[in-house]
């Protein structure tokens, strides 16, 4: 089963770059795939996540906004 982590992001978002750097080791360790969604391409997403990005969303509907650690995301995945 291809498990996906979604990262809501935006252009020129330095926190998003930090979040990706933090997530990459976790992704390879657990065989996960990262899907990035630029919120600025969608008004509803911009309204929902505009001041919160980067936000990680899991397939079970859980979300964690920045700041977060790899350990916190790992615990969400294990829950």
Buried (B, 14 or more C-beta within 10 A) or exposed (E): EEEEBBBBBBEEBEEBEEBBEBBEEBBEEEEBEBEEBBBBEEEEBBEEBEEEBBBBBBEEEEEBBBEBEBEEBEEBBEE
